[in-house]
Amino acid sequence: MNKFIVIIPGSSSRGITRERVSYAESFLKNRKGVAVIFSGTKNEVEWMKEFSSLPGIIEDHSSTTYDNFLNSKKLIPKVEKIWIVTDSSHFLRARYLAKRIFRNVPFTILVKKMPFPYHIRKIYYETTRFIHNVFL
């Protein structure tokens, strides 16, 4: 049994997926007892496995952040802590959904900081998705 789980949610952007995976790899360097879940669509998970040398559990039935967390939760045995790797524009929505789905398990959102122009492009998308998730 692994004490800790790292969930890497996919992104429709190959570049963002690469950033999340490389951030997770740097975080996991020299850590023991950690299992990784690559969560997303089939394409997103293929990209993650392509970019990563980490062994991981494949969860390829998710197309939204909500699905990423819900489907990953089904694969998680009793653990001490969950780490979720995402980028800075996705942080608020990821934290909101993680609080709803992983209620009884401590979790931390690991945030890969992205450049300001990236945030400008993502404002509309993240805002509409957040509102959708609140009424889910």
C-alpha positions in Angstrom: 0.0 0.0 0.0 1.3 3.5 -0.9 1.0 6.1 1.8 0.8 8.9 -0.7 -0.9 9.4 -4.1 -0.1 12.0 -6.7 -2.8 12.8 -9.3 -1.8 14.5 -12.5 -4.9 15.6 -14.3 -4.6 15.9 -18.1 -5.1 19.0 -20.2 -6.2 19.3 -23.8 -3.0 21.3 -24.3 0.0 19.1 -24.9 2.3 21.9 -23.5 0.3 22.2 -20.3 0.3 18.4 -19.9 4.1 18.4 -20.3 4.5 21.2 -17.7 2.4 19.3 -15.1 4.2 16.0 -15.7 7.7 17.7 -15.4 6.6 19.5 -12.2 5.4 16.2 -10.7 8.6 14.5 -11.6 10.7 17.2 -9.9 8.4 17.1 -6.8 8.7 13.3 -6.6 12.4 13.1 -7.0 13.8 11.0 -4.1 10.4 10.4 -2.5 9.4 6.8 -1.6 6.0 5.2 -1.1 4.2 7.4 -3.7 1.9 6.2 -6.4 1.1 8.3 -9.4 -2.3 8.4 -11.2 -2.3 9.8 -14.8 -5.9 11.0 -15.2 -7.6 12.3 -18.4 -8.7 11.3 -21.8 -6.9 8.6 -23.7 -4.8 11.2 -25.6 -3.9 13.1 -22.5 -2.8 10.0 -20.7 -0.8 8.9 -23.7 1.0 12.3 -23.7 1.7 12.0 -19.9 3.2 8.6 -20.3 5.2 9.8 -23.3 6.6 12.8 -21.3 7.2 10.8 -18.0 9.5 8.2 -16.8 7.3 7.8 -13.7 5.5 4.5 -13.3 1.8 5.3 -12.9 -1.7 4.1 -12.8 -3.7 4.9 -15.9 -7.2 6.5 -15.6 -8.3 7.4 -19.1 -12.0 7.8 -18.8 -12.1 11.5 -17.7 -12.7 14.6 -19.8 -13.2 17.1 -17.0 -11.4 18.0 -13.7 -14.5 16.7 -11.8 -14.2 13.4 -13.6 -10.4 13.3 -13.0 -10.9 13.5 -9.3 -14.0 11.3 -9.1 -12.5 8.5 -11.2 -9.1 8.7 -9.5 -10.8 8.4 -6.1 -12.1 5.0 -7.1 -8.6 3.8 -7.7 -7.2 5.1 -4.4 -7.0 2.7 -1.5 -6.7 4.2 2.0 -3.9 6.8 1.9 -2.4 9.4 4.2 -2.3 12.2 1.7 -3.1 13.1 -1.9 -1.1 15.6 -3.9 -2.7 17.1 -7.0 -0.4 18.6 -9.6 -1.8 21.4 -11.8 -1.0 24.8 -13.1 -1.7 28.2 -11.6 -4.7 29.1 -13.8 -6.4 25.8 -12.8 -5.7 26.0 -9.0 -8.9 27.5 -7.7 -11.2 25.1 -9.6 -9.0 22.1 -8.7 -9.0 23.1 -5.0 -12.8 23.6 -5.0 -13.4 20.2 -6.6 -10.9 18.4 -4.4 -12.6 19.8 -1.3 -15.9 18.3 -2.5 -14.6 14.9 -3.7 -11.7 14.1 -1.3 -13.5 15.2 1.9 -11.9 12.8 4.4 -8.4 12.7 2.9 -5.9 15.5 3.4 -4.7 16.9 0.1 -2.4 19.5 -1.3 -2.5 21.2 -4.6 0.9 21.5 -6.1 0.9 24.5 -8.5 3.2 24.9 -11.5 3.4 28.7 -12.0 2.6 29.8 -15.5 3.5 33.1 -17.2 1.0 36.0 -17.0 0.0 35.9 -20.8 -1.1 32.3 -20.2 -3.5 33.4 -17.5 -5.0 36.1 -19.7 -5.9 33.4 -22.3 -7.4 31.1 -19.6 -9.6 33.6 -17.7 -12.8 33.0 -19.6 -12.4 29.2 -19.8 -11.6 28.8 -16.1 -14.3 31.2 -14.9 -17.0 29.5 -16.9 -15.8 26.0 -15.8 -15.7 27.1 -12.2 -19.3 28.4 -12.3 -20.4 25.2 -14.0 -18.7 23.1 -11.2 -20.3 25.1 -8.5 -23.8 24.1 -9.8 -22.7 20.5 -10.6 
